[in-house]
Amino acid sequence: MRDDAKVVWFVAGVSIGAAIALLYAPASGEETRKKLSEKTEGGREALADSGREFMEKGRELYEKGRRLVDDAADMFDQGRKIIGG
């Protein structure tokens, strides 16, 4: 499993664990809802941040792959010119 996926699952697990802990904590309904809302928002922000990081890494990999393909095509053309005379 990739490290990126591990981070997402970790954040999701922490969020779920926090929600369950709050549900079983001795607090009023209003306090519990407020805490759940805060934890949910924190988890949502963490997942959004992870998503942005994944997108950026994906873009970087795409650009790197594109440069490799362009370089390979250039080398192929140079080889063809050398062989073709």
Long-range contacts (C-beta under 8 A, 24 or more apart in sequence): 4-50, 4-53, 4-54, 4-57, 7-50, 8-47, 8-50, 11-43, 11-46, 11-47, 11-50, 12-43, 12-47, 14-43, 15-39, 15-40, 15-42, 15-43, 15-46, 18-43
